[in-house]
Amino acid sequence: MPPRREPSTRISTARPRPSAPVHNNRGAGDGGARIKRIENAHAPWVQLRNLQFGVNLFRKMIGRTSPDARDGDVVRVYDRDGVLFGVGMLNRASPVALRMLSFGAEKLEDNFIAARIRAASELRRSLRILAHTDAYRLVNAEGDRLPGLIVDCYGPTAVVQIISLGMFKRRDEIIDAVKAASGAARVILCADEDQQRSEAFVLPPRREAADGELAVINENNIKFHVDLQRGHKTGFFCDQRENRRRLAEQCAGKSVLDVCCYTGGFSVGAAKGGAESVTGVDLDEKAVAIARRNAQLNLISTRTLQWVHADGYAYLRQMKTNGREYDVVILDPPKLIADRDGFDEGRKAYFDLNKLGMSVIKSGGLLLTCSCSGLLSQADFLDMLRGAARSSGRRLQIWDVSGAGADHPVMTDFPQGWYLKCAWCRVLSGG
C-alpha cells in the first residue's frame, strides 16, 4: 500500500460565512471607483474572477494581479467588485493559487508566522499535550491558520513539512520561530516530491540516516523509534496517539491483528496492554524493520508479537482461506482517496479492506477501522462500513467514532481538516 498522506487541500463545496465579516457597501456606479483604488494600492494585490468562500482558492478563480505581485508573496485579495476579501499567499503555478491568512478587515499580525506558531505552542501547552508524550503536532496547517505548513516535534527535534511555495520562501523565519516556540534544538525540513512539483519549489532531499540516528520518543509510557530522515511525512503519526492508548486498554488476553501497522504503534500498544498474541502486517519493509526495533525497545517477546511483511489485502484473504479469526482487528490504511477523480476507486478500496477485515473477526470481536482521507466524509465512511458489513454477512454495532488528538485542531472554515475518522465496532454474526 502507498504511504499514508495528509489530508487533501481541496476546498469545500459548502459556502460558510467568513470568519471575519466582509463589508460590501457597493452602490450604484461604485464598482469602477473600487477597482481604481485596487490599481492604486501599494501592496501586491490579486482580484478574483469569481469567489467561492474557502481558505484555499483555486487558480481558475484568479483574475487580475498587480504588476508587482510575485508567486510566494503575501497579497491583498479583492473580489470582482473591488471589495477586500482578505490576505493570502499567492502561487499562480499551483492548482491552489491562494492560501488565505486572514479575511475581510481582519488585520494580519506583524511577523504573523512567529505570532501564529507561538499561539499554536501556547494552545498545546494549555491542553497539557506534553504531559503524556514528547511527540506532538506543533502546527497543523489550516487548523492553526498557517496553510501550507505542518510542524511535528519529537523530543528535541522538530520536523517541518513545507507544503506551499509561500512557506518555502519563509523557511528561515519558520525555523527561528519553531525553535523559539518549542525549544527545539534541531529543525529538519521536508517536503513531498509531488507537492514540490505542484508548488514549483525544490527542497534538498532529507539525507539518508544511519541506524544510530533514529530518534526515540515516549508516548503513553511506551517508547518508539522515529526515522526523522526517511519516514513517511514527518516520521510518525501523532494523530493516532489517543486512539493507540484506548485500543491498548481493550486488548488484555486477546488475539490481535494490525493491518497496515506502519512502525507498530497500535501493535506495540496492544502487546503492552496485555494481548495474548499480536500480528502486525505492512507492505513497507523499512517500516516493518523499525516496528521490530520498537518491539525490542519495549522488551516485548517475539512469542507475543510477530511482524509480517506483506500486502494487507493478500494477507487478509489468506487468513480467511485458512479459517483464522481474531478477537481484535485494526485497519489503519494509508490515504486511499488522493483527489476527487479517484474518489470511487478509493472508496471501493476501503470497502474491500473492511469486508476482508470483518471476515476474520470472531463474533463479538472488536474492529477499529480508520480513514485518513479528507475527501471521505464521516457519513460516507459509515455508509461504506454498512455496505461492507452486509456484503460480508456480518452486523456491526458501532459504539464510537473518534478522530485525531487535540494537537490537530480544525478551523470551522476548513472542515476538510477533520480528516481522520476511526470507527470502534463490535462485529456480530449475520442474521
N, C-alpha and C positions, 0 to 999 in steps of 0.2 A: 504494500500500500504506500502511497506517497506520504511525505511528511505532513504533519498537521500544520495548518496555516492559521493566521489570524483572520478576524472577520473581514468580510468584503467592505470596500469603501463606497459601494454603490449607494445612491441616495434613495430615500424612501419615496414611495408614490403618494404618501399622505402629505397634507399641507397644514401642519400645525402653525399656530401663530408664532412670530419671532419671540425670542427670549427678552428682547428689549423692543419697545414699540417703534414702528417706523411711521413717522408722521407724514401723511400725504395731504398737503394743503394746496394741491394744484387747482387752479381756477381757469377760467376761460382765457386762452391766449397766453398762459403762463409757461407752457412747455418749452417754448423757444428760449425764454429767459433762463430757465433752469439749466438747459443744455449749454447755454452760453457760459453760465457760471462754472459748469464742469470743465469746459475747454480752457477757462482762465485759472483753474485751480493749480496750485503749485505742486502738490503731492502727485505722484503717479496715480492714475485712475483707470478704471475699467467701467464701461457701460454695458449692461446686459441687454441682449436681444430679446430675451423672454425670461421669465422668472418662475421657478418652482422652488418654494422655500426649502432650504436644507443647509447643512454645514458644508457639504461637498457639492459643488456645482460643476456640471459637465461643460466640455469645450464648446458644444453646439449652442450653449446659452450665451456665449461671449459675443458682444457686438463690437463697439469701438474701444480702443485703448489709447491712452495718451502717448505722444511720441517718446517720452522718457521712461515708459513702463518697460521693465525688463523681467524676463522669467526668473522667478525666485524672489521678486520684490514683494514687500508689503504694500498693498494698493487700497485706495478708497474705491468702493463698489457702489455704483448707482444703477437704478432701474431704468427702463426705457424712457421714462418721463423725467429723468434727471433727479429723482428723489434718492437721497442717500439710503442705501440698503445696509451697508456695514463696511468692515475692513477685512481683507483676506490676503492670502498668499497666492500669487499668480504663477501659473505654469501652462502656457498655451501649447506646449509639446505633449502634455499629459491628457488622457481622457478626462481626469478630474482637474479642470483648469483653475478652479478657485477653491481654496480651503479656508472657510470663514473663521475669523478670530474674534469678531465682535459684530453686533447687529445694531442697526439704527443709530441712535445718538449715543449708544454705549461707548465710553472712552476706552481706547486701548491703552493699557498701562505703559508707562515708560519702562524700558527693559522688560517687556512683557514675558519673555521666555524665562528669565530668572525669577520674576514675580510668580508666575504660574507653577513653575517647578517647586518653588518654596511653599506655595499654598498646597500643592499635592502632597508634599512631605508632611506638612502640618496635619493634613487630614489623616494620613496613615498613622501618625503618632497618636492622634486623638482616639482612633479606633483600636489602639493597642495591638496592632498587627504584629509588632516586634516582640510581643510577649510570648508568642508561640513559634516563631521562626526567625531566621536571619535571611530568608529568601522571600522577596515580595516584589510586587509591581509598584514602582515609584510614580511612573507616568503612564496613563492609559489613554493616550492619543485623544480622540474627541471627548472621552469621558472626563478628561482634565483640561479641556479647552486648548489642547495643543495638537490639532490634527496633523498627522504625518510623523508623530514621534512616540516611541514606546521606550520605556526605561525599566529594566528589571535589575534589582540589587541582589547580589549573592555574597553575603558577608562583606568583606572589604572591597569587593569588586562590583562595579556597575556595568551592565551591558546595554548600550544604546542602539536601538534599532531605528534606522533612518528610513522613512517611507516616502518622503517628498523632497523635491528639489529645494524648496524654501528652507527646510530643516537642514539639508545637506550644506547649504551655504552658511548656515549659522552653527555648524558643528563645534567650533571652538568655544563659542558662547555657551552652547549646551553643556559641553564638558565641564567648564568652570562652574556653571550653575548646579549641575548634578553633584559635583564634589562638595560645593558649599552646603547644599541642602541635605545630603545624605551622609556626609563624612567619608565617602568612598575614597580609598587611596589610589584606586586604579579604575580607569574607564576604557572599555573596549567598544569600538564602533562596528556595527554590522548592517548589512542591507541585502535583501533578497535580490538575486540577479534579475528576475523578471521585473521587479519593481524599479531597479536601476534603469533598465531599458525603457520602461514605460515613462519614467520621470526624466530621462536624459541626464543622468549623472553617473559617475564612476567612482566607486569607493574601493580602495585596495582590499583584496580578499583577506579574511582572517587567516593568519598563518597556521600551519599545521602544528598542533600542540603535542608535546611528548606526553607519555602516560603520567609522568610525575606532576604535570601541570593541571590535572583535574582538580577543580575546587571541591571542597566538602562543605555542605550546608546542613543545617539542623531544622527539621520540620516536625512538630508534634512529638518530640523526643525520638525521632528517627533520623539517621544520617543518610545523606545521598551524595554521590559523586555527580558533579555537573561539568560537562565539557563546554567550557566557555568559548572555545575556538571553533569547534566543529559541530556542535549540537544544533538541532533544528531551532530556527528562530534565535532566541537568546540563550538556549541551552536546557531549559527546564520549563515545565508548565505549572506555574504558580497558581493558575486559576482553579485547579482542582484540589487545592490544599484541604479545604474544609470537607470536601466530598471524600477524600482519601481517609481522613480521620474517622468520618462517620461510617464508611464502609468497613474499616477495621473492626469497629465495635460490633458488627453483625456476623463476624466470621469464626468465632470460637468453636472449635470442634468440627468445622465444616470443610467440605471439599470445594475448592475454588478454581475457576478458570478465568484468566485475564487475557482477553483477546485485544491485540494492538496495545501491548503493555509498555511500549517505548523503553524507558530505562528502569521500569519496575516500580513506579510509585505506588500503584494500587496493590501489586503483588507482594512487595515487601511489607506494606502496611497490614495486609491480610495475615501474613505469616507472623508478624509481631503481635497481631491481635489474637493469636491462638488457633489459627486454622490448622486442621489436621493435615491437609495437603493443598499445595498451590502450584498451578502450572501457568507460566507466563509465555505468551506467544507473540512474536513480532517478525516482520519481514526484514527489518533493518538490522543487519548483522552487527554493526557498530553499536547500536543501541542495546542489543541483547548482551554484548560484551560488557558494557557498563552496568547493565542490570545484574549480571553475575557478580560484579565487583560490589554492587550495593548490597546484595545478599551477604557477601562475605564481611563487608564493613559492619553489618548489624548482627554478625555471628549467627546467621540462620543456616541450619543444616541443609545439605542437598537432599536429604531424605524428606524434608518438608517442602522445599521449594525447588522446582525444576523449570528450566528455560528451554523453549523450542524456537528455533529459527525457521519460520515457515509463514506462508500466506495464511491469514486468518480464515478466509473463506474455505480454502482447501482443508485446513486443519479441522474446522467445524464439520465439514462434510465427512471427513474420515471418522471423527468421533461418533457422528450419527450412525454411520455404517457399522461401527464397532459396538453400538449399543451403549456407549459410555454416557453417563449422566452425572451432573454436578449439583451441589447444594446452592452454589453461588456462581453466577456468570457475569462478568464485567465486559461491556463492549464500549470502548472509547476510541473510535477510529479517527483518522485524520480528517481534515475538511474534505468532504466528498462533493460539495457543490461550490465550484470556484466562481461561477458567474451565472447570469440568468439563462444564457444559452445552454448551459449544462444542468439546468435545474431538474428536468425529468430524468435524465440518466443518473444524476446523483441521488435523487430520491429513491430510485429503484435500487441503487447500491445499498442505501440504508435499509430498505425493505428486505432485500435478500440476506443481509448480515443479521438482522434481527430475527427473521424467520429461522435461520440456521441456529442462532443462539438459543432461541426458545426450545428448539428440538432436542437440546442436550441438557435441559434443566429438569431436575426431579420435580414432581408435582408438589407445590407448596414452597418451591425454592425461590431464591432472590435473583432478580435480573436488575442490574444497574446499567442502563443504556444511555449513551451520550451522543450529542451532536454539537460540533463547534462551527457549523455552517451558519453564518449570519443571515443568509437568504432563506433558510428554512425556519419559518416561524414556529413558535411553540404549538400553535394549533395544527399546523401541517405535520409537525413531528409526532404529536399524539395521534393524529389521524393515520399516519403511516404505521404506528405501532398497533393500532386497532386492526388494520388490514393484515399486518404480518401475523398477528395472533390468530385471526380467523383462518388464514391460509395454512398455518402450522397445526391447526386443530387444538390450539390452547386457548385459555382465557386468562386475561390479565387483570389483576387488582392493583391499580396504581395508587400508592399512598403518599407520594410526594413528587414534586418536580423542583429541583434546585438548580442553581447556576454557579457563576464564578464567585470568588470571595470578595470581601468588602474592598480590597485593594484594586478592584476592577470596576470603579463606578461608571455609571451610564448617565449621560445628559438626556433630558426628555426630548431635545430637538435632534437627537441622533439615536433613535430606538434600535438601529441595527447593532449598536454596541452591546445589546443584550444577546450575544451570540451563543453562549454556552447553555445547553439545556440537558439536564440529567434526570431521567425518569427512574424512580425507585418503584419496582414492580414485584408483586408476588405472582408467580406463574402457576396456573392451575390446569388440571386436565380438562380436555374439552367436554362439552356436554350441554 
